Each structure stands twice: as C-alpha cells, then as structure tokens.
Amino acid sequence: MDLSGGMGSDREYFFDSCPAQEGMRDAINMWVSDDRGVIGLPRFAIEAVAPDYDTHMLSLNIAFPDGRVYIVRDYGAAHETTDEQGKASILGAGPLRFQCVSPFKEWHVSFKGKAEPMTTAAQMHGALPHERLSEEADEGLLVDVSFDLEATMAVPPWIQGTMSSAAADILNGQEGSFMGGDRFEQLFRVVGRVQIDAEVHEFFGSGLRIRRQGVRNVQDFWGHCWQSALFPSGRAFGYNAYPPREDGKPTYNEGFIYLGHGELIPARVIKAPWLSKLCPNGDDVSCVLETANGEVHIHGETFVSTFAMGRPNMPPNFPVLQQTGVRYRWGGEESYGMMERSSRKDKVSY
C-alpha cells in the first residue's frame, strides 16, 4: 500500500535551520487513544516558529475518564534536527521528541519530564497552567511523566485542500491562514507506554498525526469542528469544518471516508457537533458525512476531555477550545479517536 499520498519523502522532514521568513513554523502534533478507553492523549505537539529557533513551543495533554488531566504548556530547548543519516528527521523541545523513522510509515515519540495535574472541571471554569500555583510551589506540585510511542501509519495521508475544488478555493483565503499553510494528517496504529509517577499504562491503540509548515494567523478565528478515527477493520474517516460565517459566504468543509483499501473518498460533513455546551465526558458528538455514494452516519461519545477557555493576547470573545478523545461506532465496529472543536465564548454555555 502506498502511504505517501503521492508526496515525496522530503515532505516528512523538518527544516534543518531557522527559516528566513518571520512567523514561519514547522509543527507536528499527535492525538492518541488506547483501544480500551482507559487513557487518552488528546494532542501533544511541538511548534518551531522563526526567528526564535533556539527554543520551541511544546504542549501535552494526558486525560482520564475520571476527570484527571496532566498538562504541559512550555518552551523547551531545541534538539538537534539531523539524524545519523543526515536527514532532518527530528523535532524536539526539552522533554518531548518526535522522530520520523521511515517517511509515511513509522514514527517514534518520547517524553520524559514534568507535568501539571489538573482536572477537566477546573479547566471548564477557566483554570490555566500554573494559574493556581505560587512560584515557590510550582515544582513541588508537578508530577513525573514519561511515555514512549511507536506509531505505524495505516491510512494514506489526507492533504488539506485536495478533496474538492471548493475546499481548495476557500483555503486560498482567510480560512487558509487559520489552517497555517501546507498541512496534512495521517491515521496510525500505536503501541505505547505512559507512566505518571508510579502509575503505568501499557497499551495498543490508534491515533492521528498532523504535519504543518507555514505561517499561521488565528486572530479572527470563529470556531471549528474536527473529528477523525481509525477502526479495527481498517476503515477510517476524518473531516474539518468551520461554522457558518456571519456574512453568509461559504466556509471550509472538507473530509474523507476510507474503506480500508484504495484511495480516500471525498466527503463533507452535513451534521457536525458544534461546541455549544461544555460537558466533561459522555457528550453525544455523532456526525453525518456526505459522499458521492450517500451518507455515512458515525456515532460518537466523548470519554476524556480537556478545555482552554481562551488564549492570552487574543480578544475576549476568542473561541473556547475542547480537545478530546471519543468512543466512535460505525455500523458494527467500535473504536477510539479524536475530536477538537471550538466556538466563540458568547455561543457556549455550561
């Protein structure tokens, strides 16, 4: 199976030096869920942004169905990008390291450091990393966290803007600046081990990997809904869509269905679970996608969640963000996957 989507292997590698263009970013993030619904990692990421290339932004979410959350929002010293073969296969920041072992086939990710314990409920009420902690207490309340993940790609990549000419046209405008440039995502199967202090979880599961290179501007962002999952049979789905615009113009809406073989089938969402009410877990996030061959109904229910009730240096009505793991059901199959969605604060209730 060709898992490259027609892209060259160089698209998998990172910039080997700081880009000249200010604001240019080289970014990777992943979402992982185990196949039993015990633990979720609803997004962990590194973003290298020019001209500050000595340090990179890193983030980590680990979440449990009982409402426990462990998070990192920090900057870390940049790792050496070039591997032993001379390929720029590594993007690392402080305790977090991504490496492309084989383009479009295999990735290894590791983390060894500290994380802040929080709860989903506290995040829903506006708690931010370190907000509750004095400088003297910070280190004492952090916990030791480590993980190792071996990710094996299972579905051809979805390259944003390739499923329809309408999506491509819209990405040439404002919505493209929200997306952040050249971007694709790819579903994978994963073997992992996560340790939080003395608590150890070894698991099999699945996840989603996103690669992005470009300049990003989310100043006027008004929200989105993004869902994806890989099922045991090899079937998969994914989409990303923005809510209707106030001016009535078309908005970005693009996705795919994959039947376990062949190419991605273009799709668009016709029923999306837009974020309108905060719910820690157990929320119905079912969706309906439309393809040329008819509708595909996928049932979803959140099992872990993290929230961010805004972003520093952004307008007061900047969207509330939910990043979550979801238990999906498609026909007779069940799996765990991801969802990220956001809405402006005045459209969200508790």
N, C-alpha and C positions, 0 to 999 in steps of 0.2 A: 504494500500500500504506500502510495506517495503521500507523505505527511507534510510536504513543504508548501503546498498550495501554489506551486509554480515560482516561489520566491527562491533567490539564491541564498546560500548558507551565510553570506556576509550580513544578511538582514538580522540574523540571530545575535551577532556580536555587538559589543558596546563601542562607544567612541574610545579611541586609545589615548586621547588627550583632550584638553578642555576646548570645546567649540568656541569659535571666534564670536558667534552671534550671542549677544546678551539675552538671557532667558531661555536659550535652547536647553532642553532637558533630555536626558537619557534615563528611561524609567522602566522598571519591571515590578509587577505585583502578582501575587498568587492568592487564591482562595482554596481552602482545603476543608473537607469534611470526612470523618471516618464513616464506615459503612454500617455502623450500628446506632448512630445518633447519640454518641457519648460525648464527643468533643468537636468543636469547630474552630477553625482559624479563618474568620471572615475578614480577610485581607491582611497581608503583610507585604511591605514594599520598601524599595529604595528609589529615590529620585535624585539624580545628579543634575544640578542646574548651573549653567555658566552665568557669571565667571567664578563662582565660589566652588572650585573643584577640589580643594583640599579636604573639605568635609561634604557629606551628602546627607540629605534628609532620610530618616528611616521611621517606619511605623510598624506596629504589630498589634494584632487583636487575637486573643485566645478567649473563647467563651464556652460556657457550660449551660445545660438546660436548667440548672438550679439558680441561674442568675449571676453566678460568679463571672467576672471578666478580669483579664490581665492585659494591660496595655503598655505600649511604649510609643512616645512621640518625642523624637530627639534628633540631634545631629551627631554623626559619628565620623571618625577619621576615615578617609577613603582608603580602600585596599588597592594593591597593585592590580591593574586590569588584565595584563597579559599573562597567559599561562605558559607552561613549559614548551608548548609547540609554537609559541609566538602569536597565538590568537588572543584577541581581546574578549575572552570568554567569561570574565569575572566582573561582577559588580558587587562591591562590599562596602559596608559602612559600620564601623565599630563592631558590635557583636553579631551583625547579620551579613550573610554571604550567599550570593547566588552564583552558580556556575553552569554554563552550557557545556554538558559533557559530549553531546552529539546533536548537531542542529536539527530542530524539529522532531527530535526523538527522545532525548534524555536530559534531565536537569537535576542537579543536586543543590539543596538549600540547607543551611545550618544557622543556628543561633545559639549563642551562649552569653548570657548577661543577666540583667536585672529587669524586672517589670513591676508596674504598679498595680496592686489589687484594687479593684473597684467592683461595682455591681451595675447590672443593666438598669435597675431602678434609679440609682444615683445619677447615671448618665441621662436618663429621661428627664430628670429635674435640673439638668444643667451643669453637673459636676464635670470639671475638666482635669486633665492630668496635672497633678501637683497642687491643684487649687486648694485642697483641704489640708495640705501639709506645710508645716513651717520648714525653713531651710535646715534647721537642726534635726528635724525628724525625718526628712526625706529618705536618707539612706537606710535608716532602721526599719522603715515600713515597706521598703521594696523587697521583693522575693526573687530567689534564684530561678531562672528559667532557661531551659535548653531544648533544642529539638534538632533532629536530622530527618530529612525527607528525600526520598528518591522518587522522582516523578518521571513516568513513561508516557509520552504523548499517545493519544488514542484516536483522535479525530483530526482531519485536515484543518488548518487554521482558517478562521473567519477574518478576512481582511475588510475592515470597515470601508463602506462605500462601493463594494463590489457586488452586492446582492440585487441592486436596482439602480437605474439611472437617476431616479428621483432622489434616492438617498445620496448618491454621489453629488448631485447638484446642490443639495442642501448643505452638505459638508464643505462646500466651497465658500459658504457664508459664515454667519456668526456661530452657528452650531459647531462648525469645524474648529473654531477657536476654543470652544468648551472641551471638545474631544482631545485637543492637544497635539495635532499633527498626525504623522504616519503611525498607524496603530493597527495591531491585530491581536486576536486572542485565540487560545487553543486549549481544549479539554484534555485531561490526562488522568491516568490511574496512579495511585501513590502508595508507597509503603512508608510508614512514619513512626517516630518515637518522640514523644513530648514528655518532659519532666518539669514539674513545678515544685520546688523544694523536694520533698521525698515522694511526691505523688507522680507515678509513672503511667503513661498510656502508650501502648504499642498497638498499631492498627493498620488495617488496609482501608483504602478509601479512594476518593476521586477529587478532582479539583480543576481549577481554571487558571491559566497563565496569560498575562497581558504584557505585551511589549509596546512601548511608545517612544517615539523620538520626534520632538518638535517643540514649538513654543505654545504655551497654554495660557488662556485668559478666561477666568470664570467670573469676572466682576459682575456681569448682568445675568448670571445663570438663574433659571427659574425652576429647575427640577428635572427629574428623570425617573425611569424605572428600568432596571437591568436585571435579567434573570438568565440562568444557564445551568444545565446539568447533563451528566453522562450516566446512562443506565447500564445494568449488567449485560444486556444483550448487545451493547454497542451503539444502540440508538442514542441520540442526543438532540438537544435544542438550545437555542440562545437567541436573545434579542436585546436591543437597547432602544429606548424611545423617550422622547421629551413630551411633556404635556402640551395641550393646545396653547398656541400663542394668543395673547390678548388682542393682537391686530388681525387675527384670523388667517394669517399666512400658514402654509404647510410647515410642519415640524418634522424633525428627524424621527424616523421609524423604520428600523431595519432588523432583520433576523434571519434565522435559518432553522431547518429541520434536517437531521441526519439519520438515515435508516440503518446505519451500521456498515455500509459499503457505498462505493461510488462517491459522488460529489455532494456538497452541501446543497440543499434545496432552498431557494429563496423564500422568505416568509416575512410577514409583518404582523405585529400584534394588533388585534382588534378588541381585546378586552384585557386591560392591564390593571394590576392592583396598585394604583397611585396611592402615595402616602397621604392619608388624611387624618389618621388617628394613631397615637403611639400605643404600642402593645408589646410587652416584653417577649412573649412567645405564644405559640398556639394561634397566631393570626392566620386567617384564610388569605393566601396570596396566589390563588389559582389564576391562570391566564388562558387566553384563547389566541392561537396564531392562525393566520390565513395563508395558504399556499395556492398555487395554481390548481392543485388537486383537491382542495377543500379545506375545512377547518380541522385544527388539531387542538384538543382540549387537554390541558395538563393541570392536575390538582396540586396545590402546594400549601404547606403549613409551616410556619417558622418554628424552629426548635432552639435556636440561640440567636441573640441579638446584641448589637452594640449601637449606641447613638452618639451623635455630636449635634448639639443644639445651636450651632452657628460656627462661625470661623472668625478668628481675630482679624482686624483690619478690613473687615467686609461690612456692607450695610447691615443695619439692624434686622432687616427682613430677609437676610441671606438664608437659603434653604436649610432646613433641618435634614440631617443625613442619618439613614439607617443602613447598617451593614450587617448581614445576617446569613445564617445557614438555614436551609429549607429542606423539609422532607417532601419530595415530589412523588407523584403517582401518575403514570401514563399508561392507560389501559390496565393490564395486569402486572405491570412492573413498578417497583418502588426503588428510589434512590435518594441520595442526599446531594444537594447542590447549593448554589449561591443566589443571593439577591442583594442588590444595592438599590435604594430608592431615596428620593429627596423631594421636598416641597417647601415652598416659602412658608415662613412661620405663621403668617396670617391664614394659611389654609390647613393648619394642623391643629388638632385638639387632643386632649388626653383622654 
